[in-house]
Amino acid sequence: MRLFASSRRTILLTAAVLALIAFGVILVESTKSRFDADFSGVVRVAGDFTFAADDRLEDMAVVAQSVLLPAGVELNGDVAIIATSVLLEGTVNGDLTVIGGQVLQTPGATIAGDAAFSVRSATIEGTIEGDLLVSGEKLLVTDTANITGDIFPCVPVAGQNIGGDWTPQPCNWAHQNDLFDVVRVNSSTTEPAAPSLSIDLFSAVFASAILAGLTVLVVVFLPDRLAQIELTAAERARDSLGAFLAALLVAVGVVSLVSLLLALLTPVGLAALPVAAFLGLALVLLVATGLVVASARVGRFLMRRVMPGQPMLLTTLFGTLVVCAPLWLAALFPPLTLIALGVMLGVASVGTGAAILTRYGARPVRRAYFVQG
Protein backbone atom coordinates (compact mmCIF):
# COMPACT_ATOMS: atom_id res chain seq x y z
CA MET A 1 0.00 0.00 0.00
CA ARG A 2 2.86 2.35 0.86
CA LEU A 3 4.53 1.48 -2.42
CA PHE A 4 1.34 2.36 -4.29
CA ALA A 5 1.04 5.66 -2.44
CA SER A 6 4.69 6.47 -3.12
CA SER A 7 4.27 5.66 -6.82
CA ARG A 8 1.16 7.83 -7.00
CA ARG A 9 3.01 10.76 -5.44
CA THR A 10 5.89 10.29 -7.86
CA ILE A 11 3.51 10.26 -10.82
CA LEU A 12 1.74 13.39 -9.59
CA LEU A 13 5.03 15.19 -8.99
CA THR A 14 6.33 14.21 -12.43
CA ALA A 15 3.11 15.43 -14.02
CA ALA A 16 3.37 18.73 -12.16
CA VAL A 17 6.99 19.25 -13.20
CA LEU A 18 6.22 18.40 -16.84
CA ALA A 19 3.27 20.78 -16.78
CA LEU A 20 5.45 23.58 -15.45
CA ILE A 21 8.11 22.86 -18.08
CA ALA A 22 5.51 22.89 -20.84
CA PHE A 23 4.11 26.13 -19.51
CA GLY A 24 7.61 27.61 -19.44
CA VAL A 25 8.12 26.70 -23.10
CA ILE A 26 4.80 28.31 -23.98
CA LEU A 27 5.85 31.36 -21.95
CA VAL A 28 9.14 31.74 -23.84
CA GLU A 29 7.53 31.29 -27.25
CA SER A 30 4.76 33.75 -26.40
CA THR A 31 7.35 36.27 -25.25
CA LYS A 32 9.24 35.89 -28.51
CA SER A 33 6.08 36.41 -30.55
CA ARG A 34 5.31 39.60 -28.62
CA PHE A 35 8.58 41.25 -29.64
CA ASP A 36 8.98 39.71 -33.08
CA ALA A 37 10.55 42.30 -35.40
CA ASP A 38 9.13 45.23 -33.46
CA PHE A 39 11.66 47.08 -31.36
CA SER A 40 10.03 50.48 -31.04
CA GLY A 41 11.10 52.13 -27.82
CA VAL A 42 13.17 49.15 -26.68
CA VAL A 43 16.53 49.48 -24.98
CA ARG A 44 18.90 46.76 -26.08
CA VAL A 45 21.93 45.88 -24.00
CA ALA A 46 24.64 43.74 -25.56
CA GLY A 47 28.39 43.30 -25.75
CA ASP A 48 28.54 43.83 -29.52
CA PHE A 49 25.41 44.87 -31.37
CA THR A 50 24.60 44.81 -35.10
CA PHE A 51 21.35 46.07 -36.59
CA ALA A 52 19.77 43.39 -38.79
CA ALA A 53 18.49 44.11 -42.28
CA ASP A 54 15.19 42.25 -41.73
CA ASP A 55 14.24 44.16 -38.56
CA ARG A 56 11.50 46.77 -38.71
CA LEU A 57 13.31 49.22 -36.49
CA GLU A 58 11.83 52.43 -35.12
CA ASP A 59 12.64 54.75 -32.19
CA MET A 60 15.04 52.93 -29.90
CA ALA A 61 18.09 53.14 -27.67
CA VAL A 62 21.07 50.81 -27.63
CA VAL A 63 23.70 50.24 -24.95
CA ALA A 64 26.62 48.09 -26.11
CA GLN A 65 30.36 47.71 -26.34
CA SER A 66 30.39 48.29 -30.11
CA VAL A 67 27.56 49.07 -32.52
CA LEU A 68 27.38 48.47 -36.28
CA LEU A 69 24.74 49.88 -38.63
CA PRO A 70 25.42 47.94 -41.84
CA ALA A 71 24.88 49.33 -45.31
CA GLY A 72 21.32 48.83 -46.53
CA VAL A 73 19.76 48.93 -43.04
CA GLU A 74 17.40 51.81 -42.24
CA LEU A 75 16.37 52.97 -38.77
CA ASN A 76 13.01 54.73 -38.94
CA GLY A 77 12.93 57.22 -36.11
CA ASP A 78 15.17 58.81 -33.50
CA VAL A 79 18.00 56.64 -32.19
CA ALA A 80 20.23 56.96 -29.12
CA ILE A 81 23.41 54.90 -28.80
CA ILE A 82 25.80 54.51 -25.89
CA ALA A 83 28.87 52.55 -26.95
CA THR A 84 32.65 52.54 -27.06
CA SER A 85 32.73 52.25 -30.84
CA VAL A 86 30.03 53.09 -33.42
CA LEU A 87 30.32 52.37 -37.15
CA LEU A 88 27.61 53.90 -39.35
CA GLU A 89 27.18 52.53 -42.87
CA GLY A 90 23.38 52.56 -43.22
CA THR A 91 20.60 55.15 -42.86
CA VAL A 92 18.99 56.80 -39.85
CA ASN A 93 15.67 58.41 -40.81
CA GLY A 94 15.63 60.70 -37.80
CA ASP A 95 17.92 62.24 -35.20
CA LEU A 96 20.94 60.29 -34.00
CA THR A 97 22.59 60.74 -30.62
CA VAL A 98 25.79 58.91 -29.69
CA ILE A 99 27.58 58.94 -26.35
CA GLY A 100 30.80 57.02 -25.98
CA GLY A 101 34.27 56.59 -27.46
CA GLN A 102 34.42 57.05 -31.23
CA VAL A 103 32.05 57.39 -34.18
CA LEU A 104 32.82 56.68 -37.82
CA GLN A 105 30.28 57.56 -40.52
CA THR A 106 31.27 56.09 -43.88
CA PRO A 107 30.63 57.86 -47.24
CA GLY A 108 27.47 55.82 -47.96
CA ALA A 109 25.82 56.48 -44.59
CA THR A 110 22.97 58.98 -44.15
CA ILE A 111 21.46 60.72 -41.13
CA ALA A 112 18.17 62.35 -42.13
CA GLY A 113 17.93 64.51 -38.99
CA ASP A 114 20.31 66.12 -36.53
CA ALA A 115 23.42 64.34 -35.29
CA ALA A 116 24.70 64.93 -31.75
CA PHE A 117 27.89 63.11 -30.74
CA SER A 118 29.43 63.30 -27.28
CA VAL A 119 32.53 61.20 -27.96
CA ARG A 120 36.31 61.36 -27.87
CA SER A 121 36.58 61.38 -31.67
CA ALA A 122 34.14 61.60 -34.58
CA THR A 123 34.83 61.08 -38.28
CA ILE A 124 32.16 62.25 -40.74
CA GLU A 125 32.36 61.04 -44.34
CA GLY A 126 28.67 60.64 -45.24
CA THR A 127 25.48 62.71 -45.36
CA ILE A 128 23.83 64.60 -42.51
CA GLU A 129 20.65 66.44 -43.50
CA GLY A 130 20.38 68.37 -40.23
CA ASP A 131 22.82 69.98 -37.83
CA LEU A 132 25.98 68.31 -36.56
CA LEU A 133 27.14 68.87 -33.01
CA VAL A 134 30.21 67.16 -31.66
CA SER A 135 31.42 67.44 -28.09
CA GLY A 136 34.77 65.78 -27.55
CA GLU A 137 38.48 65.85 -28.35
CA LYS A 138 38.66 65.31 -32.13
CA LEU A 139 36.40 66.02 -35.12
CA LEU A 140 37.23 65.10 -38.70
CA VAL A 141 34.87 66.14 -41.52
CA THR A 142 36.22 64.92 -44.86
CA ASP A 143 35.60 66.34 -48.35
CA THR A 144 33.19 63.48 -49.09
CA ALA A 145 30.84 64.61 -46.32
CA ASN A 146 27.56 66.35 -47.16
CA ILE A 147 26.10 68.34 -44.27
CA THR A 148 22.94 70.37 -44.95
CA GLY A 149 22.73 72.12 -41.59
CA ASP A 150 25.30 73.84 -39.42
CA ILE A 151 28.30 72.37 -37.65
CA PHE A 152 28.73 73.09 -33.94
CA PRO A 153 32.12 71.71 -32.89
CA CYS A 154 32.48 71.80 -29.10
CA VAL A 155 36.00 70.56 -29.68
CA PRO A 156 39.39 72.17 -29.03
CA VAL A 157 40.67 74.05 -32.10
CA ALA A 158 43.69 71.74 -32.29
CA GLY A 159 41.35 68.76 -32.58
CA GLN A 160 39.21 70.19 -35.43
CA ASN A 161 39.82 69.14 -39.01
CA ILE A 162 36.88 70.34 -41.08
CA GLY A 163 37.28 70.17 -44.84
CA GLY A 164 35.04 71.54 -47.58
CA ASP A 165 33.41 74.95 -47.50
CA TRP A 166 31.71 74.68 -44.12
CA THR A 167 32.07 77.45 -41.60
CA PRO A 168 31.85 76.05 -38.08
CA GLN A 169 29.44 77.80 -35.75
CA PRO A 170 30.36 78.75 -32.17
CA CYS A 171 29.80 76.01 -29.64
CA ASN A 172 26.24 76.57 -28.45
CA TRP A 173 25.52 74.59 -25.28
CA ALA A 174 21.82 75.47 -25.36
CA HIS A 175 21.56 74.00 -28.84
CA GLN A 176 23.51 70.99 -27.63
CA ASN A 177 20.89 70.34 -24.97
CA ASP A 178 18.16 70.48 -27.62
CA LEU A 179 19.94 67.92 -29.76
CA PHE A 180 20.49 65.58 -26.82
CA ASP A 181 16.78 65.62 -26.00
CA VAL A 182 16.56 62.45 -28.09
CA VAL A 183 18.25 60.57 -25.25
CA ARG A 184 15.50 61.57 -22.87
CA VAL A 185 12.83 60.78 -25.46
CA ASN A 186 14.17 57.27 -26.05
CA SER A 187 14.55 56.66 -22.33
CA SER A 188 11.00 57.79 -21.63
CA THR A 189 9.62 55.38 -24.22
CA THR A 190 11.04 52.44 -22.31
CA GLU A 191 9.63 53.45 -18.93
CA PRO A 192 6.20 54.83 -18.02
CA ALA A 193 6.11 58.50 -17.16
CA ALA A 194 4.18 57.74 -14.00
CA PRO A 195 4.07 54.53 -11.95
CA SER A 196 1.32 52.25 -13.16
CA LEU A 197 0.27 48.77 -12.15
CA SER A 198 -1.61 46.38 -14.39
CA ILE A 199 -1.99 42.66 -14.98
CA ASP A 200 -2.49 41.29 -18.46
CA LEU A 201 -3.98 37.91 -19.33
CA PHE A 202 -0.53 36.44 -19.90
CA SER A 203 0.62 37.37 -16.37
CA ALA A 204 -2.59 36.02 -14.85
CA VAL A 205 -2.08 32.65 -16.55
CA PHE A 206 1.54 32.53 -15.46
CA ALA A 207 0.76 33.37 -11.81
CA SER A 208 -2.08 30.85 -11.71
CA ALA A 209 0.16 28.12 -13.12
CA ILE A 210 2.90 28.86 -10.57
CA LEU A 211 0.39 28.72 -7.69
CA ALA A 212 -1.08 25.48 -9.06
CA GLY A 213 2.39 23.91 -9.21
CA LEU A 214 3.15 24.97 -5.65
CA THR A 215 -0.21 23.59 -4.56
CA VAL A 216 0.62 20.18 -6.04
CA LEU A 217 3.98 20.10 -4.28
CA VAL A 218 2.52 21.05 -0.87
CA VAL A 219 -0.43 18.66 -1.09
CA VAL A 220 1.71 15.72 -2.25
CA PHE A 221 4.78 16.14 -0.05
CA LEU A 222 3.57 18.15 2.96
CA PRO A 223 -0.04 17.11 3.59
CA ASP A 224 0.41 16.91 7.38
CA ARG A 225 1.91 20.39 7.59
CA LEU A 226 -0.81 21.77 5.35
CA ALA A 227 -3.44 20.22 7.62
CA GLN A 228 -1.78 21.74 10.69
CA ILE A 229 -1.68 25.20 9.11
CA GLU A 230 -5.33 24.86 8.07
CA LEU A 231 -6.33 23.84 11.59
CA THR A 232 -4.52 26.80 13.12
CA ALA A 233 -6.08 29.18 10.59
CA ALA A 234 -9.54 27.90 11.51
CA GLU A 235 -9.10 27.82 15.30
CA ARG A 236 -6.93 30.91 15.76
CA ALA A 237 -7.89 33.17 12.88
CA ARG A 238 -7.43 36.38 14.89
CA ASP A 239 -3.96 35.42 16.09
CA SER A 240 -3.01 34.35 12.57
CA LEU A 241 -4.14 37.68 11.14
CA GLY A 242 -2.10 39.49 13.80
CA ALA A 243 1.00 37.46 12.89
CA PHE A 244 0.51 38.35 9.23
CA LEU A 245 0.21 42.08 9.98
CA ALA A 246 3.31 41.91 12.20
CA ALA A 247 5.25 40.26 9.37
CA LEU A 248 4.18 43.03 6.99
CA LEU A 249 5.32 45.69 9.46
CA VAL A 250 8.68 43.95 9.82
CA ALA A 251 9.04 43.80 6.01
CA VAL A 252 8.29 47.52 5.69
CA GLY A 253 10.75 48.29 8.46
CA VAL A 254 13.52 46.22 6.87
CA VAL A 255 13.00 47.88 3.47
CA SER A 256 13.06 51.34 5.05
CA LEU A 257 16.19 50.55 7.06
CA VAL A 258 18.07 49.14 4.07
CA SER A 259 17.07 52.14 1.95
CA LEU A 260 18.33 54.49 4.67
CA LEU A 261 21.60 52.59 4.96
CA LEU A 262 22.10 52.69 1.19
CA ALA A 263 21.64 56.46 1.24
CA LEU A 264 23.78 57.22 4.30
CA LEU A 265 26.15 54.25 4.68
CA THR A 266 26.32 52.62 1.27
CA PRO A 267 28.78 49.79 2.15
CA VAL A 268 26.66 48.77 5.14
CA GLY A 269 23.50 48.97 3.04
CA LEU A 270 25.02 46.76 0.35
CA ALA A 271 26.08 44.25 3.00
CA ALA A 272 22.51 44.19 4.33
CA LEU A 273 20.92 43.61 0.92
CA PRO A 274 21.36 39.77 0.95
CA VAL A 275 19.66 39.58 4.36
CA ALA A 276 16.78 41.75 3.14
CA ALA A 277 16.47 39.64 -0.03
CA PHE A 278 16.35 36.44 2.04
CA LEU A 279 13.65 37.84 4.31
CA GLY A 280 11.68 39.04 1.29
CA LEU A 281 11.88 35.59 -0.32
CA ALA A 282 10.72 33.99 2.93
CA LEU A 283 7.73 36.36 3.10
CA VAL A 284 6.80 35.61 -0.52
CA LEU A 285 6.92 31.87 0.22
CA LEU A 286 4.73 32.35 3.29
CA VAL A 287 2.17 34.40 1.33
CA ALA A 288 2.14 31.71 -1.38
CA THR A 289 1.52 29.13 1.35
CA GLY A 290 -1.34 31.28 2.61
CA LEU A 291 -2.86 31.17 -0.88
CA VAL A 292 -2.47 27.38 -0.93
CA VAL A 293 -4.24 27.16 2.45
CA ALA A 294 -7.04 29.38 1.15
CA SER A 295 -7.27 27.26 -2.00
CA ALA A 296 -7.60 24.08 0.07
CA ARG A 297 -10.34 25.54 2.26
CA VAL A 298 -12.28 27.15 -0.60
CA GLY A 299 -11.94 24.10 -2.84
CA ARG A 300 -13.13 21.69 -0.14
CA PHE A 301 -16.08 23.94 0.73
CA LEU A 302 -17.25 24.20 -2.89
CA MET A 303 -16.56 20.61 -3.94
CA ARG A 304 -18.60 19.27 -1.04
CA ARG A 305 -21.61 20.93 -2.61
CA VAL A 306 -20.82 20.06 -6.22
CA MET A 307 -18.87 16.77 -6.29
CA PRO A 308 -18.40 15.36 -2.77
CA GLY A 309 -15.82 12.68 -2.07
CA GLN A 310 -13.06 14.04 -4.34
CA PRO A 311 -9.35 13.69 -3.38
CA MET A 312 -7.62 16.58 -1.65
CA LEU A 313 -5.36 17.34 -4.61
CA LEU A 314 -8.30 17.82 -6.95
CA THR A 315 -10.27 19.95 -4.51
CA THR A 316 -7.25 22.15 -3.78
CA LEU A 317 -6.49 22.69 -7.47
CA PHE A 318 -10.13 23.63 -7.99
CA GLY A 319 -9.83 26.07 -5.11
CA THR A 320 -6.71 27.54 -6.74
CA LEU A 321 -8.75 28.50 -9.80
CA VAL A 322 -11.28 30.24 -7.56
CA VAL A 323 -8.61 32.03 -5.50
CA CYS A 324 -6.91 33.27 -8.69
CA ALA A 325 -10.19 34.67 -10.02
CA PRO A 326 -9.26 38.26 -8.99
CA LEU A 327 -6.17 38.05 -11.21
CA TRP A 328 -8.29 37.08 -14.20
CA LEU A 329 -10.73 39.88 -13.41
CA ALA A 330 -7.85 42.37 -13.23
CA ALA A 331 -6.56 41.12 -16.58
CA LEU A 332 -9.94 41.85 -18.16
CA PHE A 333 -10.44 45.15 -16.30
CA PRO A 334 -7.02 46.76 -15.59
CA PRO A 335 -8.42 49.57 -13.36
CA LEU A 336 -9.31 46.86 -10.84
CA THR A 337 -5.68 45.69 -10.48
CA LEU A 338 -5.04 47.24 -7.06
CA ILE A 339 -8.36 45.95 -5.75
CA ALA A 340 -7.61 42.46 -7.09
CA LEU A 341 -4.16 42.37 -5.49
CA GLY A 342 -5.64 43.61 -2.22
CA VAL A 343 -8.25 40.83 -2.31
CA MET A 344 -5.54 38.23 -3.02
CA LEU A 345 -3.45 39.50 -0.12
CA GLY A 346 -6.49 39.49 2.16
CA VAL A 347 -7.36 35.93 1.15
CA ALA A 348 -3.80 34.82 1.94
CA SER A 349 -3.49 36.77 5.20
CA VAL A 350 -4.90 34.25 7.69
CA GLY A 351 -3.14 31.28 6.09
CA THR A 352 0.13 33.21 6.02
CA GLY A 353 -0.18 34.09 9.69
CA ALA A 354 -1.01 30.48 10.54
CA ALA A 355 2.11 29.33 8.68
CA ILE A 356 4.16 31.78 10.77
CA LEU A 357 2.61 30.66 14.06
CA THR A 358 3.12 26.97 13.29
CA ARG A 359 6.60 27.45 11.80
CA TYR A 360 5.30 26.29 8.45
CA GLY A 361 3.20 23.53 10.02
CA ALA A 362 6.09 22.04 12.01
CA ARG A 363 4.40 22.43 15.39
CA PRO A 364 0.79 22.57 16.59
CA VAL A 365 -0.54 25.75 18.12
CA ARG A 366 -3.43 25.04 20.43
CA ARG A 367 -4.76 26.91 23.40
CA ALA A 368 -3.81 25.24 26.67
CA TYR A 369 -6.35 25.08 29.48
CA PHE A 370 -5.64 24.20 33.10
CA VAL A 371 -8.48 22.54 34.91
CA GLN A 372 -8.19 22.02 38.65
CA GLY A 373 -10.08 19.03 39.93
Sequence and secondary structure as in RCSB ss.txt:
>XXXX:A:sequence
MRLFASSRRTILLTAAVLALIAFGVILVESTKSRFDADFSGVVRVAGDFTFAADDRLEDMAVVAQSVLLPAGVEL
NGDVAIIATSVLLEGTVNGDLTVIGGQVLQTPGATIAGDAAFSVRSATIEGTIEGDLLVSGEKLLVTDTANITGD
IFPCVPVAGQNIGGDWTPQPCNWAHQNDLFDVVRVNSSTTEPAAPSLSIDLFSAVFASAILAGLTVLVVVFLPDR
LAQIELTAAERARDSLGAFLAALLVAVGVVSLVSLLLALLTPVGLAALPVAAFLGLALVLLVATGLVVASARVGR
FLMRRVMPGQPMLLTTLFGTLVVCAPLWLAALFPPLTLIALGVMLGVASVGTGAAILTRYGARPVRRAYFVQG
>XXXX:A:secstr
 HHHHHHHHHHHHHHHHHHHHHHHHHHHHHHHHHTTT  TT EEEEEEEE  TT    SEEEEEEEEEE TT EE
 S EEEEEEEEEE SEESS EEEEEEEEEE TT EESS EEEESSEEEE SEESS EEEESSEEEE TT EESS 
EEEES GGGEEE TT       HHHHHHHTHHHHHHHHHHS SS      HHHHHHHHHHHHHHHHHHHHH HHH
HHHHHHHHHH HHHHHHHHHHHHHHHHHHHHHHHHHHHH HHHHHHHHHHHHHHHHHHHHHHHHHHHHHHHHHHH
HHHHHHSTT  HHHHHHHHHHHHTHHHHHHHHSGGGHHHHHHHHHHHHHHHHHHHHHTTTTTS          
